[in-house]
């Protein structure tokens, strides 16, 4: 399954985690922090995340991008493209 993520929607911590929870259908108990993001990403299977508008994103997105890359390296069921 392909999921398109708009980096412009991840400019602040709160904004990013609310957006990701909705787009990736994370559970209600999702901790809305970078560690919880990594854990949830590592549980995904057969998912390709396509990140758009990375050049237009605000500061917090850089932290999210690092977690996305690390999770994609550690989880064979997760593919990532920009």
N, C-alpha and C positions, 0 to 999 in steps of 0.2 A: 504494500500500500504506500502510495506517495502522499506526503503531507507538505504543503507549502507554508513556510514560516516567513513573515514579513519582519525583518530586523527593526524596522522603524517602530514597531509595536512593543519593543523591549528596551525602552530608553531609561526607565527607572526600575528599581528592584521590584516594587509592588506591581507595576504595569507588566513587567516581564513575566513574573510568576503567575499572575492571573491569566495572561494571554496563553502561556504554555500549558497551564492546567486545562484550559478550555480546548485548545487546539489538539493536544495530545491525549485528551480524555483521561487525565490523571485522577486518582481517587480523591475523595473529599479530604482525607487525612494527609494529603500531600503537604509537606512542611514549608513550602514556599521559600526555600533557600537553595544555595548551590549544591550542597551535599545531597539534599533530597532530590534535586533535579537529576544529578548523576545517577543515583540509585534507581529512579524511575526509568531513566533512559536505558539503563542496563537491563531492564526487564522487558523492553520492547523486542518483538520479533517480526521479521519480514517487513520492516518499515524503512522507507527512504525519506529523509528530511531534506527538503530543498529550501535553502535560505535565500531570500531575495532582499535587495536594498541594503546590503551590509555597509556600503559606503556612506549611506545616509543615516545610519543608526547613531544613537547617542551613547554616552559613556558606558552605561551598565551592560549594554549588549556585548561588549568585549569580554566581559567575565562569562557571560552565557556562552559565547562562541568557544571559549576555552573548554568549558564543560562539555559542550556538544562534540568537540573534536576528541576529547579524552574518552568519552563514552563510546564514540564510533570506533575507536581503536580497540577498546576492551570488549565490545559486544559485536559479535559476527552477524547478528540479526539486525543491526542498525547501520544503514548507509547514510552518508551525509554529502551533500553537494551545495556549492555556493554559486 
